[in-house]
Amino acid sequence: MASLLLNSISKISQWGGEVTNVDKHSCKRVVPMKVLVLGLSRTAIRQALRDIGYRDVYHASVIYGENPADVDMWIEAFEGKFDGTRKRFGRNEWDQLLGNCMAVTDVPCVPHFDEDLMEAYPEAKVILSVRDSAEQWWKSVSTTLVPFSEWHEHRGRLGDKLWRFFMPHLRFDEYHQQLLKRGSIQDVRKRGKQQYTNHNARIKKLCAEQGRPCLEFNVKDGYAPLCEYLEEPVPIDPGTGKPAQFPRRNDSIAFQKTDRSLRVFMRLLVAINVACFVAGTTGLIVGFEYVRRKGFFGLPVRQI
């Protein structure tokens, strides 16, 4: 059942390819970690790095649509760093989880584990992906990630409790709650732009303290500065034989479309469970009444 749900979510979300569901606990690093993209969500450059030749690039879409089993190790990473209930991840654990990737970007790598990854991979180049301004970044986030996260935030209301009761249990929900424990959506709405500014300043300070180069990169700058920093050639468009255009993927409209599809799908699952619950409860009541009327098992027959 869980596998069916995960495959369905993957197809609906369009955030990943075929579900592999590999348990990474026994995995090892098979490619070098070369790049840490430490800008906040909605600044990610995953496809561009893939086009340059980095295989693979870790992104939130891996959890939702490519290898959902990763959610278990991410929960362990959160518990180890923030709750103190597990061993904190070091190079060995990160190599298990990210061992097939040459680069990382997006949540949950950033902002929750950016310092951990910088410590684990001192040889990797750092990129701080940015938008033109905090206002532009917030415009994108407030119409995509904030509504998506609000839908998963449980505030103790009766409706939330009923929803969780009838919702098929997935580890995704535990993962989302780990994310939300590190900062409520209400807080993000109040201080989102300042959080963006503070995060960028923090990454720059960390790189300066470590004497580590850091490319501040805006997608509007295209491939040239990115490839120069990474010492890689600009990708060639196979159709034209000319330098490729910088890719634009998962924009706000595409994200919102996927979000709506996921909500419809999850509501359908809840509706099915509610229907099964009502049917089962009704069946029990009718069955008990039938037994009572027949006087089975020593129960008295009701006189009418």
ABEGO torsion letter per residue (X at the ends): XAAAAAAAAAAAAGABBBBAGBBAAABBBABBBABBBABBBGABAAAAAAAAGBOBBBBAAAAAAABAAAAAAAAAAAAAAAAGABBBBBAAAAAAAAAABABBBEOAAOAAAAAAAAAABAABBBBBBBBABAAAAAAAAAABAAAAAAAABBAGBAAAAAAAAABBBBAAAAAAAAAAAAEBAAAAAAAAAAAAAAAAAAAAAAAAAAGBBBBBBBAAAEAAAAAAAAGBBBBBBAAAGBBBBBBBBGBAAAAAAAAAAAAAAAAAAAAAAAAAAAAAAAAAAAAAAAAAAAGBGGBBBBBX
